[in-house]
C-alpha cells in the first residue's frame, strides 16, 4: 500500500507540470489522505514519540500550504508538499514494518 500510494502521488504530480494548481491540489489531497492514516495509527498508540514529532513537523510545514492551495506561493511550495507526503508515508512504512 505504501509503495502504491507513493507511486500514484509521484505519477500524478509528475503528469501535471503544465497545470501547477492541479498538481498542488493532488499533492494536498495525498497529504490529507496520508495524514488521516498516520493520525489513525497515532490514535491506536502505534507511533513512537519521535514519529509523532516528525508528523507534527510535517503538519507545521504542509498545512499552511494546503490550507490555500490556489495561492501562488502554494505552487512555489509544491516540493514541500511532496516532501511532506513522502515523510508521512515513511512513518507509515516504519510502523507497518515494525508490526
C-alpha positions in Angstrom: 0.0 0.0 0.0 2.8 2.4 0.9 4.6 2.0 -2.4 1.3 2.1 -4.4 0.3 5.4 -2.8 3.7 6.9 -3.3 3.7 5.8 -7.0 0.3 7.4 -7.5 1.4 10.6 -5.9 4.6 10.8 -7.9 3.0 9.9 -11.2 0.1 12.2 -10.8 2.2 15.1 -9.8 4.7 14.4 -12.5 2.0 14.4 -15.1 0.8 17.8 -14.3 3.8 20.1 -14.9 1.7 22.5 -17.1 -1.1 22.6 -14.5 0.6 23.7 -11.3 -2.6 24.3 -9.4 -3.8 20.9 -10.3 -0.5 19.4 -9.1 -0.8 21.3 -5.8 -4.4 20.1 -5.3 -3.4 16.5 -6.0 -0.4 16.7 -3.7 -2.6 18.3 -0.9 -5.2 15.5 -1.4 -2.5 12.9 -1.0 -1.2 14.7 2.1 -4.6 14.8 3.7 -5.1 11.1 3.0 -1.7 10.2 4.3 -2.2 12.3 7.4 -5.6 10.6 8.1 -3.9 7.2 8.0 -1.0 8.3 10.3 -3.4 10.0 12.7 -5.3 6.8 13.0 -2.1 4.9 13.8 -1.4 7.5 16.4 -4.8 7.2 18.0 -4.2 3.5 18.3 -0.9 4.2 20.1 1.3 2.8 17.3 3.5 5.9 16.8 6.6 6.5 18.9 7.3 9.9 20.4 9.9 10.6 17.7 7.4 9.6 14.9 4.8 12.0 16.5 7.3 14.8 16.4 8.1 14.0 12.8 4.4 14.1 11.9 4.0 17.4 13.8 6.9 18.9 11.8 5.2 17.8 8.5 1.9 19.3 9.6 3.6 22.6 10.5 5.3 22.7 7.1 2.5 21.5 4.8 -0.8 22.5 6.4 -0.3 26.2 5.7 0.4 25.5 2.1 -2.6 23.2 1.7 -5.0 25.5 3.5 -4.9 27.7 0.4 -3.7 25.6 -2.5 -4.7 28.1 -5.1 -2.3 30.8 -3.9 0.8 31.5 -6.0 3.0 30.6 -3.0 1.4 27.1 -2.8 2.6 26.4 -6.4 6.1 27.5 -5.5 5.9 25.2 -2.4 4.8 22.1 -4.2 8.1 20.4 -3.5 7.4 20.9 0.3 4.0 19.2 0.0 5.5 16.3 -1.9 8.3 16.0 0.7 5.7 16.0 3.5 3.7 13.2 1.8 6.8 11.2 1.5 7.7 11.8 5.1 4.2 10.6 6.2 4.5 7.5 4.0 7.9 6.7 5.6 6.4 6.9 9.1 3.6 4.6 8.0 6.0 2.2 6.4 8.2 2.2 9.5 5.1 1.4 11.7 4.0 -1.3 9.3 7.5 -2.8 9.2 7.6 -3.0 13.0 4.2 -4.5 13.4 
